[in-house]
Amino acid sequence: MRIVVDLTRCQSYGQCVFLAPKVFRFHSEEALEYDYTPDDQMREQVRWAAAACPVQAITLDYQDEQSETVSHSESVGDKI
């Protein structure tokens, strides 16, 4: 899995940091940093984080599978 974040869209809401703190983090107060290629063990948390992004700034690319953009319409509440 590879993560791409459109930092021009990111508004630093922090939903990704809350849902996948081992992958996403803030540097200083608003600059998002993230692991571009997290371990497969983090896959589910990363999917949740991407789905929770209010501005849909996170794109997930599965190198062995077809590219996938997790849309905001994939409701986080459905699985909680």
N, C-alpha and C positions, 0 to 999 in steps of 0.2 A: 504494500500500500504506500502511496505517495500522497502527501498533502500539499495543496497549493492554496494560499490565502491571498485574495485580492486586497492588499493593504490600503488601496485607495477607497475601497468600499467599507472596510472595517471601521466601525464607530466605537470600538473598545467597550462594548457592553459587557464582555467578560463571561458570557454563557459557556464558551468553549473552555475557558480556564476553570470554571466551576465543575464542568462535566468530565474533563480530561486533564487534570492538573499535571500529570507526568509528561504530557505532550505540549500543551499550550501554557504560556506564562506571560506576565507583563514584565517588561524591562522598564524601570522607572514607573511612571504612573499610567501611561497610555500606549507605549510602544509594545506591540505584540511580538513575541518570539515563539517559535514552535519547532518541533522536531519534524523535519521534512519526510522522514521515512521511519515511522515508529514501528516497534515490534508488532508482530501479528497478534500478540496477546492483548494489545491495546485497541484492536480493530473495533470492537463493539463500542467502547467509550468514545473513540474518535467519530464513529458514525452518529452517535447521540449528540456530540458536540457540534458537528457540522449541521445536523438537522435543527439544532436549537439556535443557530445563528440568525438573529432577526433581519439581517441585511443580506443573507445568503452569500457571504464572502468566502466560504470554504468549499473547495472542490476536492473530491477524493478520486484518485486514479489508482486503479488496481492493475498493476503491471502485468499480471498473468491473466487478467480478465478484461472485459470491455470497460472503457472509461465510464465513470458514473459521477454525476453531480447530484448530491443529496439536496433535495429541494426543501424549502421551508414547509411545504404542505405535508411532509412526512412528520406527523405529529408526535412530539415527545410524550405527550400525555397519554397516548394510546398504550404505551408499554409500561407506564409507571403504575 
